Amino acid sequence: MNSSPVVDSILSARYLRRGEKTFEDICRRVASALADDEAEKSAFFEAMATLRFLPNSPTLMNAGTELGQLSACFTLPVPDSIEGIFDAMKQGAIIHKTGGGTGYNFSRIRPEGSPVRSTDGVASGPVSFMRVFNAATDVIKQGGRRRGANMGILNVWHPDILSFIAAKQNEGDLANFNISVMVNDAFMNLVAERREDEVWITDPRTGVPVTVGRIWTGIVDGIWKNGEPGILFYDEINRHNPTPHLGEIDTTNPCGEQPLLPYESCVLGSINLAACIRGGALDEETLTNTARMAVRFLDAVIDKNVYPIPQIEEATKKTRKIGLGVMGVHDALLMLGLAYDSDEGRNWCEHTMRLITETATDESHRLSEERGAFPAWEGSVWKDYPVRNAAMTTVAPTGTISLLAGCSSGIEPIFSFAYTRKNT
């Protein structure tokens, strides 16, 4: 690992445990905690120490420690009751304390101004409760090694969608949340057909109609101003739901790359593609060997994990989802002399990701023959092909681990060939 003041401070603040002095010490701890034998431990250590593969931050921080919580991604349901809402906030606080991030869909909460029969009062709406969740995250992150992160989602058909879209209009509001609108095919078809004057919903308090164009303009203006809200595609997500018999998916992790059922968690890991370039070409043998090792590594995390609440352990082990992705994509393209924004660059990325996906699927199938398919396999999309994990790949942003690896983050282009990073 190339030492720098930024990397050294990150290691010291987040990853190094008592008695550890180097990144290699971290790799030894993690490999020892997850491996079943010496050969596996050696393979896990070598992949991490050479920066060819790194797992998500909670694994690097907590493997081999008493805390033992190793996953990055969680989703928690938020019901329409005071008890249920604050249970979800408590569960989120427990997750944040261990280094994980949480996704919530607040659409079950009744809209602002709705009657509350038990008190003869009126509901304050989902955005007001998001502010309470945001404040709780602020408090919890002060005592943790990693800043708590949330995804807040509202369905486009919820009556409070306009106030949700504007919830982060002022800089600093809901700073511990990414927010995204969950849109469906019906809404997007109206946008595509330019039927912006079509009434989409009617405000239940005022009776005022809200058009497709008003909602869409609000989303676009927010993205233009500060990058939010994001958009999630409900029907497309569920067209690729690997376990439709367990229910529909309406929530993702904080960065939106991992759709999950209620209470599911997912452990992520990324292959550094720049470390798989040899002699001006992709070393496919190195890449596929790394992908096979990574599937076994991430699958082991599911069994070795210390889960923050029982519902998460039950849901996670039912589907055994893992998220193997990539980082160093632009670095690899530069090493190959391929432009990021070119047909050649896109074709290379498509070929590389297909190779990773096919290899990961095959290795998960091999694992299923050794240890059994994931428990919810019957009824899943894998009915003709048993696998150990209901999902295997994702593309995460790799913010901190790409700094450790010294490579470009995720699939993003590098924004400048020269820049200054301030360690504040």
N, C-alpha and C positions, 0 to 999 in steps of 0.2 A: 504494500500500500504506500502511495506517495503521501508523505506527511506534509501538512500545511496547518497554519494556525486555525483555520476554520474546521478542518477535519479533526484536529486534535481536541478542539473545544467540544465538538459534537460527541466524540468518543467519551470524553471525560464526563460530560453532562448527562448523557443518556445511556451509554452502553457498558462502560467499564464497571465491573463489580469489584468488591473488596479483594485485594490481592492481585488484580489484573492490571497490567501495564501496557499491553499492546493489543492490536487488533487480532493477532494470532491467538492470544489468550482467550479472547471472546470466541473465536472459531472452535478452539478446543473444547470449551465449555458446552457450546451448542451441539457440536458433533457427538460428544460423550453422552449428552442428555437424550439424544434422539436415536442413536444407532443401536442395532440389535447385536452387532458383533464387531470385531476389530476391523474387518475388511470394509464394512459399511462406514464405520467411524472414520477410517482413513479417506474414503471417497468423499464423505460429507465435508471433512476438514479441507481437503485439497481444493474442492470446488469453491469453497468460501474464501480460503486464504489467497487463492490466485485471482479472486474477484471475478470469476467466471459465472458465479451464481450467488445470489444473496436472497435470504428470506425477508419477509416484512419485519419492521422494527421490533414489534413485541417479542418475536422469536429470538432476535439477537439480544434483546434486553433481559428476557425472563427465563429462557431455557436454562435448566440446571439450577434454578433458584427456588426459594420457598414459594414465591408468588406463582410462578409457573404458567401464567396466562400467555398464550403464544399467538393468538389470532389478531388480525387487524380489523376485520370487517364484521359488523353485527347489524341486525335489524330488530327493532322492537315494535310490537303493535301498540297503538294508542287508542283505547276505547273511549266512548262518549260518557264518561262518568268521572267525577272528581277522584274517586278511589283509584280507578284504572289509570287516569292520567298521571297521578303522582306516583303510582307503582312503576310506571314506565320511566318517569324521571329518576326515581331511586335506582332502578336497574341500570339506566344509562350512566349514572354517577359511578356505580360499581365498575362498569366496563371502562370508563374513562380513567379511573384510578389505576387500572391494570395496563393501560396503554392502548386500548382499543378505541375505535370510532363507531358511532351509531347512526343508523338511518331510521327516520320516522315518517310515516304518512299520517298527516293530521286530518285527513278528510272525514274520518268518522265523527269528529267533534262537530256538534251542531253549530250552525252559523250564528254570528253576532246578532243579538236581539231576539233570538228564539226564546220561547217561554221555558222556564224551569219549574216543573210542577211541584217538586218537593219543597221549594222555597217561595213560590209565587214571584220569583225574580225573573231576570232575563239572562241569557247566556252571553259570555264575553267574546266567544268565537275562537277559532284555532290560532290566529296570530297572537292574541294576548297570551295564550299558554306557551307559544314558542318563545316569547320573551322571558317567561319564567324558566324554561329549560335552558335558555342562553345564559341567564344569570347563574344557574346552578353549575353549568360547565365552567364559568369563570372562576367560581370558588374552588372546584375540584382540581383544576389544572395547576393551581398554585402549589399543590402538594405532590404533583406527579412528575415523572421524567419526560413526559411527552404531552404536548398540548392536546386537550380534548377536541374532537371534531364531530360535527353533526351534519346530517343531511335532513333538511325539512322539505317535505313534499306535500303539495295539495293538488287534488284532481281538478282538471279544467272545468268539470261540471259542478264543482262546489260553489254555493252562492257567494262565498267570501273570496272568490278568486282574484278580484281586482285589488282588494286590500292586501292580499298575499303577494301579488306581483310587485306592489309598491313597498313592501315591508323593509327592503334594504336600500331604499332610494337615497337616504342620508348616510354618508360615509360613517362607518363605525356602528351602525345599527345591526343587531343580530350578528356580531362579529364572529361568533363561534358556530355559525351555520353557513353551509352552502344551501341555497334554495333552488328547487326545480319544480316546474309545472308538469304534472303527468297528463299528457294529451292522448286522445284516442284517434282512431282512424276517421271517425265521423267528423271530428273537429278539423283535422288536417285536410280532409277532402274538401271541406268548405273553403279553407284557406287556399288550397291549390286551384279551386274553381273560381277564385276571386269573388266568392259570395259573402263579402264582408259585412253587408247590411243585414244578413240573416240574424234573427234573434236566436241567441244560444241559450241563455237562461234569463229568468226574471227574478229580480231581487224580491225575496219573500216578505221583506218588511215594507218596502215602498211600492212594490208592483212595477218598478221601472224596468223596462227590458234592457238587457245587455247584449250587444251584438258581437258577432265573431270578430269584426274589425277592431272593436274597442279592446277586447282581450289581446288580440294578436299585436296590435300597436303597442300596448302596454308591455308585452314581453320583449318586443324588438327594441323599444326605447330603453328598457332596463339593461338589456345586453349591451346596447351601444354605450350607455353611460358608465356601467361598472362591471359588466360581464355576467350579471344575474338579472332574472332567474334563468337557470338552465332549462332544458326540455328533456323529458323522458317519454318514451313512446310505449304506452300501455299494451296495445295490441301486438306490437312487434316483439316486445319482451316476452309476452306469453305465447307467441308463436314458437319461441325457442325455449320455452319452459321445459326442462328435462323431466320433471315429475308433475305433470298436469293433474294427476289423480290426487295429489296432496293439496291442491288449491291453486288459485291464481296468484301471481306475484304483483304487488303494487308498491314495493319499497326497494331501495338500493342502499349500498354503503355510502359513506360521506362523499366520495368522489364520483359516484355514479357508475363505476365500471362493473359492479357486481350485484345484479339483482338477486334478492334472497327472499325466501318465505319467512313468515314471522318466527322470530327467535333463532333463525339460522345464523351461523358464523362461517367465515371462510378464511383460510390462511393463504397468503399470497407469497409468491417467490418469482424472481426475475432472472433470466439469462442475459448476461452482458454480451451482446452480439459482437461488439468490437473485440472481445477476447477470443472470438471464434474465427477471426480472419487470419489466414496463414498464407504467406507468399502471394498476396494480392487476390485471394479468392476465399470464399466461405469454406471452411473445413467442416464438411457435413458430418463426418464421423465424430468430430469433437462435439458438434452441436447436438446430434442425436444421443450420444452417450450422456451428455449433460442433461438433456431433457428426461431421459430415463431415470437418472439419479435423482433429479428434482422431483419427479412424481413420487418416488419412494420416500424422499425426504418429507415432502408436504403431507403425504398420507400418514407418515409416522407421527407428525405433529398432532393429528386428530386424536390419536390414541394416548399420546403423552401429555396432552394439554390439561391444564387445570381450569375448568370452566367456571365463569363467575356466578352463574345461577343454573339450577337443574334443568329448566326448560331449554336453555341453550345447548347443553350437552345432549339432551334427547333429540332435539331437532337436527343438530349438526351431525350426529352419528347415524341418523336415519338416512341422510343423503351423501355424507362424506364429500362435500364439494371442496375442491382445491382450485387455486387460481394461478396457473403458471403463465408468466408473461415475459416481456423483453424490456431491456434498456440498452442504451448505446446504439440505437438504430442509426441516427444521423452520423455518429462517429464511424460506424461500419461503412456507410455509404461513401463518406469522404475517403476512407482507406481504399475503397474499391474504385474511386474516381467516378461515382455515379451522382448525378444531381438529385437532391431530395425531391424537388418538384419536377419529375420527369417520368415518362412512361417506363423507362428502364429501371429507375429507382423503385417505382410502384410494383413493377413485375418482380423485382428481386425480393421486395418485402412480402409480396403475396406467396412466392415460392418458399421463402424461409419460414413464414408463419404456418403454411400448410404442412411443412416438414415437422415443425414442432408439434402441431395439433395431432397429426397422424401418429407420431411417435408417442406422445403422451397418452393417446387413446389406446394404442397397442400395449403400452406398459401398464395402464390401468386394467386392461383385460388380463394381462399376465398375473397381476396382483390378485384379481378376482379368482383366478384358478388356484392360487396359493392360499388365500385367506378368506375368500367369499366375496360375493358382490355386495354393494351397499344394500342395507335392509329394505329400502323402498324400491328395489329394482323392478319387481313385478308391477306392471302397470306404467312403467316409465317409458321414455322414448328409446331406451336401450334394450327393449324386450327380446331382440334377436341376437344380442351381443352383450353378454354379461360383462360389466366393468366394476371396478372397485369404487369409483367416484362418479357421482351423477353429473358433475361438471369438472372440467380439467384446466381450462385456459381462461385468461382474462388479460386486459391490458391496463395495468395500474400506472399512475404517474411517477412512481419511484423517486419522490422528492429527495428524501434523505439518503436512501441507500445508493442512489446514483452519485451523490457527493462522495460517499465512502468509496465507491468503485472508480471514481474519477472519470465518469463517462456522461454522455448526454442523457437526459432523463426520458424514460419511457420511449414513446414513438415521436416525441417532439423534436422539431428542428432546433439547432442551437441559434439563439437570437443574436449573437454577436461573436466575432472571433476574438475580441478583447473586451473584458469587462472587469469591474471591481466588485467584489463581494464583501460587504461589511459585516463583521461579527459583533452584533450588538447584544 
